[in-house]
Amino acid sequence: MVMQKLYTDPLNKVTLWLEHWTNVVATSKYNPFYYHGALPQFYLWVLFLSGLLLFAYYIPTIDNAYASDRLINAWTSVDYITKTIPFGAVFRGIHRYAGDAMVLTILLHIARVWFTDRYRQYRWVQWVSGVVLLLAVLFIGQTGYYLVWDERSLLLTRMTVSAFEALPIIGQPLKEWFINGKEITNLTLSNYLFIHIGLSFTLLFGLWVHYVRMARPVITPPPVVNYVLVAIILGVVAMFPIQSGVMAQLTQTPTTFEIDWFYLWPYWLMTKMSLGFFWLLMIGATALLTAVPWFVRSKPVEAAEVVLTKCTGCSLCDKDCPYEAIEMVPAPAGSRFKLLATVKTYRCSGCGLCVGACAFDAIDLPNLLDSDVTNQIKVAAQ
Amino acid sequence: MVETKKKTVITLICERAVDLDREMDEKGVLKDAPDVRVIKFPCSGMIQPLMVEAALKAGAEGVIVCGCQIGDCYYREGNKMIRERLLGERPPGLKKTVDRRRVVALWLSRLQTKRFISEAKEFVGHLQTLNSITEGK
């Protein structure tokens, strides 16, 4: 019955239909829908590599860094990367557009796991860590826009500061943490650089939590898909080269900026409502998104059970379990075998892969015993 | 003369793969191919090679194993596991005595009902020619 309801779900039907036709064109081996989680992961590596090159030449100050004759600061260093370094503009473009592509592929990833019902019950850790990762990615992307230190950066910084100041109690400390002091100084940009790069590496920790309940997570698309992903980015870089804005001047007050809808939409929201309402909306939306796995009442999973007298401790089920739900423990005293399989019920999806892995009928789904299935097969075969 | 009973083809199928609900009766007999009996699993990964052997031993003409498109398992890896087991790349595998000509595996998405029916009919035909060859010996 649950299955019936699920497949009448129109969103799931649309997803299935899309995937079916992608299979017809690209075959299942290269279907990007089957690597939906690996796509943003691949763009993360692209961002790390292109970011490394930008980092080598970036100077996080707002006034003259070396007391040199010419002004050398964040904006001029980005300008230097763009105009003087060979292929600097290309790497800057790759870094910008790979960031956008990462958000886009994350949205695809969210849509697919949501629409195909792969987000709740034993998968809640993946969903919740995914929400945290999404917020982190958005924030890291925004700090990237502060770093170039054009008029947009200045305006975004001031908007963020006023948004923080609107928060009770924690507002002031947050503001001072954010701009690294009471006012915008050179230290502000070094803090932005630290947040941008430091938080990027924390993504790896978040991803570890994201993957920890999955055996053999699919985190690398096939090479052909990778080439296509890079080609898309290069195509966009060639068609829409990144233009530097006007250098920020603390004495001036820019009022408009070009918006990147993947990262800067919260700033658009900020202009449409009071700051108090903005925070309520953001916090409320995050809480709602986090709670999505519990919106649907789920039938509890009937976890697999090990038949203690039959288990030989061969650990085939442990190797094949896709959710790391089986743990091999030392067999009790008096056993003929060294190990015994045990099921971590909170991780078990009730899929029965362990039943298929067991040659000794020693593990069973309580609602579908393999002896019953075998009998059913024998009756049907006669 | 002994009347030979018509033998059946057993289909072991993931309930999330090809949608056969409208194609079969409550006993799991396919309307378009009455020789074929369908037995559902929560995931094709639950199918044991032992079950394929049991079906053939109990007198089934052949066995169709059907899971979702490779890459699209709801439980992540079920169809890959049973494929590797049938191919002998992952333990436990099929016994060497099992007649490989009587086992077929299909990886079809929920929308590929027509494809399943035509493949099943083709398999039934293949088994008939196989029988005429082996009986002719």
Interface residues (C-beta under 8 A of the other chain):
Chain A: M3 Y7 L16 W17 E19 H20 N23 S28 K29 N31 F33 Y34 Y35 T116 D117 R118 M214 A215 R216 L316 D320 P322 Y323 S349 G350 C351 G352 L353 V355 G356 A357 C358 A359 D361 L365 L368 D370 V373 T374 Q376 I377 K378 A380 A381 Q382
Chain B: T8 I10 L12 E15 R16 D19 G28 R37 I39 F41 P42 C43 G45 M46 I47 Q48 L50 M51 A54 A55 L56 A58 G59 A60 Q69 I70 G71 D72 Y74 Y75 R76 E77 G78 M81 I82 R85 R90 P91 P92 W107 S109 R110 L111 Q112
